[in-house]
Amino acid sequence: MTTMKAEASFSHITPFVFDEENYQFWAVKMKTYLKALDLWKIVEKDYDISPLPNNPTMTWIKSHQERKTKAY
C-alpha cells in the first residue's frame, strides 16, 4: 500500500478570476487566498516594512527585499 503525502502548497493554486457575478463570494475567496499566501497584510492600509538592522545577514536582506517587492 502506497501512502501519499498531501502538500499544502498554495503557490500551485491559481487565484480566483472575477466573472462579474457574485462579487461578495469572490471577495471572500480572494481574501482567503491572499491570507493563505501571507499577502493579505499588503492589501491593508497600514502595511509597514521595518528598516534593516545594522550588519544584517544575507537572509535578512533577502527577506527584506521580498517584503518590499510584495508591498509595491
FENQUIVEN-V296452 format. One record per residue. RES is the residue in one small letter. PHI is phi in whole degrees, 0 to 359 (999 if undefined). D_CENTER is the distance of its C-alpha to the mean C-alpha in Angstrom with 1 decimal. Layout:
{{RES	PHI	D_CENTER} {RES	PHI	D_CENTER}}
This chain:
{{m	999	36.2} {t	262	32.8} {t	256	29.8} {m	255	26.4} {k	276	23.3} {a	273	20.4} {e	262	17.2} {a	261	14.0} {s	251	11.9} {f	278	9.4} {s	293	9.3} {h	268	12.7} {i	267	12.2} {t	281	12.5} {p	294	11.2} {f	285	14.1} {v	264	16.7} {f	282	18.6} {d	257	22.2} {e	69	23.8} {e	228	24.7} {n	55	23.4} {y	305	20.9} {q	301	20.4} {f	295	19.5} {w	298	17.1} {a	298	15.4} {v	295	15.1} {k	296	13.6} {m	293	11.0} {k	298	10.1} {t	297	10.1} {y	299	8.0} {l	293	5.1} {k	294	6.1} {a	297	6.5} {l	267	3.2} {d	59	3.5} {l	245	2.8} {w	297	6.2} {k	298	8.2} {i	289	8.2} {v	288	10.0} {e	292	12.3} {k	293	15.4} {d	265	15.9} {y	288	12.9} {d	237	15.0} {i	254	14.8} {s	288	17.8} {p	291	20.2} {l	291	20.9} {p	286	23.7} {n	295	27.1} {n	53	27.3} {p	289	23.7} {t	279	23.1} {m	298	21.6} {t	297	18.6} {w	296	18.1} {i	298	18.6} {k	297	16.0} {s	298	13.3} {h	298	14.5} {q	296	14.5} {e	296	10.9} {r	296	10.0} {k	296	12.7} {t	296	11.6} {k	295	8.2} {a	286	10.5} {y	239	12.9}}
